[in-house]
């Protein structure tokens, strides 16, 4: 489960997985590892990440940086 202390946090995405889920917290990279069903093409994985995290956290979120990378910074809106 994601435990958010501030408004922003880092994730590492694994696209094209069997299910959408939060895998673990990577202490070395200071980021959550998240598996997403969608493929990393045509922005599909990014859209799925926003939907999944919004539903999981029950708050609005957006990707601040890393739109074309596996490492992304997520911002949470109150």
Order of alpha helices (4+ residues) and beta strands (2+ residues): beta-beta-beta-alpha-beta-beta
